[in-house]
């Protein structure tokens, strides 16, 4: 109603008026801040200046301002008295349609621009849209705003607001109608649909969940889901069952990739990988590759199956790996199967893995270890953003073990837990706390593969020390111990939306006996950048025990 001219004024402000006399304002500070962005489009000689500024003031509820020019034509000062501000004097909201009385009353009670508040055009637009958005999002996708009126009484300085909505009928989800499938059957798509089931009340969020779930699978490059509002299949309760129109585009059946990179833990990296989402024409997703790093070389292949009827995702795979870290060379071969299930906010992973490991510590005897390990891991996440959390908590716990009676060279039970806490301190500061504890119950650490013991140090653990440099000395090498403790505190100050600086302190150690605990502490400063994949960190840290400075960089997302 009032927004057209001010928008043109603001666009005009982008055009400089170099060499021409500019207008100066004499007005209360909030009014100067409001009008200043528009003034660069005007000179003292510009026609219509006062009328245009009056329209801008009207969008903020000032309908009877006094604008008085002061001075010569080539050096105009404009004295502004905005006058009294118009406030909301009355509100009338009507919603037609088969809404339950409770729902109608709640929507009206939640009206955002209440009696007594200043009238602003933006607030008025937002308030009208809020009720419509709530209707569209839950069960009433055909809702519409029939009419609205803001009746301004400038003498009484009051605005009478009225809106009239039609909810339309209630909708339920019907069957999926899928187009774009070539290699895959419709049953594959139905396996992933846990949010928008036939008969469920329509929820925009559920439809978006279905779309994003399918988009995240390895099968499709694009997914679009929408409700067919032209449906007229009325149920007995007066609601309408409408089919979900799902348009998909399948990924290519084969993909080969090459990449390079660098890690502060394992050095420079080159890799090649091959992926197919339709192995053996069974919609099995194969991820395989060869990754060559300075300290680690890995050949791997993993096959992921579609979710089953209980929404469990099964996978199995094999890998071969060589490492040379802290004077310890290892060669290992591993096979494993895994099942992942999401239960509310808890993710559960059940796995069974077998591995054969040969380790060669510099200055000590080589040892061969074998283990068949069942393991269960639970991860509980409650954060406000999965990639860049500002508030929230992530907890993880796992237990696994091996037995001589079941293809392992040593009896052991391994417990491991992690905690990450995010606390927003105002708009620009954030505190991040983390802790990690682990213990392997065994008579001896000998003949237990390194994966089931503990080393620490480096990015993501104790900064200021080399990667996996904190552990047990065996000859000249650092090997894993049976106990682990790590703690960290980090304060980040964001300079703007993209860049921040951080100060941190880490401490921890991995030992073979509690009597040997001597925590190693590191501290330092870092830079943070909010990338699309999550915050990227670059840290310079000093280790008190080693008296060395290390550079660390990482993608700082919660585990």
Protein Blocks (a to p, Z undefined) as FASTA:
>chain_A
ZZmmmmmmmmmmmpccehiacddddddfklmmmmmmmmmmpcfklghklmmmmmmmmmno
pabbcdddedjfklcccdddebjadddfbdcdddedjddfklmmmmmmmpmbdghiacdf
klmmmmmmmmmmmmmmnopamgccfbdcddddfknopacddddddebjaddddddddehi
akbcfklmmmmmmklgghiacdfklmmmmmmmmmmpmkbfbdcddddfkbccdcfkopac
dddddddddddfbdcdddddddfklopadddddddfbgghlopacdddddddfkbccddd
dddddddfkopacddddddddddeehiacddddddddddddehjaccddddddddddddd
ehiacdddddddddddddddddfbfklcfbdcddddddddddfklopabdcddddddddd
dddehjkbccdddddddddddfbfghpafklmcceedehiaghiaehkaccdehjbccdd
fbdcdddddddddfblmbccddddddddddfbfklgccddddddddddddfkbpcddddd
ddfklopacddddddddZZ
